[in-house]
Amino acid sequence: MRPNLRPCLLALALLAPLAACQKPEAPEAASTATAPSPADAAFADLSARALEAWMRLSPVAATQAGDHRHDAELDDLSAEGRRQALETSRALLAELDALDVAALSRDNQVDAAILRNRLEYDIWSAEVLQPWAWDPQVYGDLAGSAIYGLMAREFAPLPERLRSATARMRLIPGLLAQARANLDPARVPKIHAETVARQNSGLLGLVDLLVVPALDQLDAADRRAAEEAIAGLRAAVVEHQAWLDRTLVPNARGDFRIGAELYDRKLQFALLSSLSRAQIRQRAEAELERVRAEMYGIARTVLADRPGVPELPDSPTPEQQQAAIEAALELAYAERPARDRVVPDAEAALAQATAFVREKDLVTLPDAPVEIIEMPEFQRGVAVAYCDSPGPLDRNLKTFYAVSPIPEEWTQEQVDSFLREYNSRMIHLLSIHEGTPGHYLEGWHSARHPSTLRAVLRSGPFAEGWAVYTEKVMADAGYLGNDPLFRLVQLKFYLRTIANAILDQGVHVDGWSREQAMDLMVRKTFQQEREAAGKWVRAQLTSAQLPTYFVGAQEHFDMRAAAEAELGERFDAKTYHDQVLSHGAPPVRFVRQLMLDEPIR
């Protein structure tokens, strides 16, 4: 799953409804369907009107969701555009408040809770957090997504998509002008300004990669219009780059740390979990110690009888534990891909993981295509890989498993650090997490649920937690022949999940320095310098997203334990996995309540 929700997705996510865009049922199913209750009918009506409004107000998100009525339009982030969006959110929340939620079906109670959370998040973000005033990523991501969402997938004939891209390229200069008008350099963190200044030209790279080579598909008039739009966009990007370099970066004075009050509120919205910040920290620190102890046990096994290894006592000191785990990990680091083989090796690993899931019959496999691609330049710099599923209203389109290539300008030392982290076994884990049975598989199942609300508002903790959960499932099932070094690397990967949760609040609440962050990542959780350095940047650029992996995974582990306790010997992994995924991807707490017949809270 993508490492951060783009602003355009956030805008749509605020109000994407439940019933208006449910998949059509077969005629015979419809003829026997039970009529909805008055409360459910009212909720469906509210949802339908919400969807219509927000597809119109968030055209880029509408494209990504698979509603292509507004493909030639662009989001309006001017003061008036933001006012309209905020008023719409307030009006919809007032209507939701007036509904008798207790009278809804259990599924609609879940969707009403998700919708309420999204609307309240939207209002709070607009009035309190105000990212439009201090985060230039809002505008860069929106501009890139406006083009990428049209050109990356074949949802319509190429000439039609090119004409929509032409219309949006005409509008993007206005969006960049809105950025210059809205952003207050005194509130913009330096790291945000510098990151966007580096990424800005990537928008033109995206146009040159996806749009320019396809222009011969247009007739003469449309081609002239596209070329004029591209020329105007090039000039606008150059103008914007000058402002970034001469005005924003030199005058950026904001603090990237959002502080305890904002962080706690944002965390509640982002997770929709019962765990508080303090509980997350306590549980993460306990898991850190437990997993390190398990890794030490594996290290003793793989290092036994090898010459020159560290001491391996039954009860090690912290220093002895550290040395033994590091020595064992060196055995895994020795097997790594060549500099130019990261993407091909990820593709081969995905095929192998898929075959293993089929052989072990762990979960129902998707029948929709997936393609591994090099990550587009405008999306690089936050994570090394992500899964980009098609919109819930698009059908039978590819999922993209995007992997960032090693930058050409990196020194050999930087490359070696990166490939030690993304060694051959880690590439397998990355393909499990982003591909099968992780995000790609989960996204396919989610899109099959009849609630478009759940498909569009896929819970980050559910999706990321599922992906982390499946890493353990694959190791437990004996992937790569029960290789102990694979298990060791899997646990190291899980340590990264744990570290993410601690790091995020350490940075944004506790004021951690780079040195403190690097100590957690490099020494305590064994990450390589390049990986840790990138995560330090990500922790500054984002907030309340990094904990989604850990919180979601803990909730998935807890839910499975509860199901196993209830079913005993009748528990079947595939049946359980398919049932979990059959509910779409709402926050895990709701899946548990639906599956175990608990009250919807």
C-alpha angles and dihedrals in degrees: 000000000000113000095235135021110247116233091246090056090047090054093053092039090061094071113007102140137223112232108023095079103029113146111266114258124227111268094248091051091049093051092059098038117123114247112251120252118253090257093050091047091052091050091050090051092049090049093050093053091045092053093049092051096047098044085057095046095043107041096165092053089045089057091050090049091052100255103126101180091102101039092124094053136080134212116266111228095172119119090264093048091050091047092054092049093049094048090050091052092049093049093049092047090052090053091048090050089056094055122095096238092182089064093057124099114266092255091050091048087059092048092047090054091049092048092048092050091050094048093047089047090052094050093045092047093050095045103032115015094037099185090174088071100048112016114076089185087078090070100037093050092047093050093049094045091050090065100029093052090057100043106034098068132044099231091137137014112294096244090055092051091046091054089052090048089051091054092049093046087057089054100044094078086061090051091052089050089052088053091055091048097045104040117089107205090207088063098040114098114233092236091055093049094048093046094052091044088058094045099044096089089051088079089067090045088056091051092047091049102043108019111031097054090053098051093100087070089071129082118248097268095046091046092054090050091050093048091050090050091049091050091050091048092050090054091047093051091050090050091048092048090055090052092047093050099040104031115016103039097044092046101038106125105155126124114244089207108089095197134232099290097051092037095054093049094045090047091055091052095043097048105028084201133140090233117101125213091260092049091049091052093047094048093045094051091049091050091049091059094043095050094046089054090051091049090052090055091054091045091056089054099048094041096047114123093004115130121246097015124147122264113286108197124170091245107033128193115240089260093051091048091050094049094048095050092047091051092050092048089054087066089058094043090057089071108063139138125264117260093261096040103070095100097041091046090051089053092051091047091052091054091049093048091049091051090050093051089051093048094049093039092226099154140346109282124226122254093203122097126260125195129193111223138174107262111258111253096241090059098048125105102055106066136003093233143004140178116239110195121193118260116278092245094051116086132214095354126141126272112222121220100196121200123186112232119227108271114254092227095058118115120237088255091056091046092051091050091050094048093048087058094042095042121159094276092046089053087058090052092048090054091048091050098044098029130020125032089357132064099340093052094041092049091052092051092045092054090057094062111102093232111091087189091066093043094052094039096046104174112246093214091049094049098040092039091052091051092051091044091054092055088064092042091057094046091047090051091056102257113185091018097298088296106186091212089056089053089048092052090045090056090047089053088051089051086060089057090051092047091051091062094048094042096052096057092035090060101038101035109021097040096237118191124227089258092057092047093048092049091056093047104037103034107024098036100026099236119159119248095253093050092046093046090052092048090051088057091046092051089055094046097046139034134197092011101088093062092058091084095055099038093047092047092050091051091049092049091048092048093051091049090052092049092048091050091051097045101034111179090001091068113117120185098215093046090049095047093048091048093050091050093044090075094064114236110303118147109300093245089066094048089053092048091050095045098043095039093243123154114277105248 
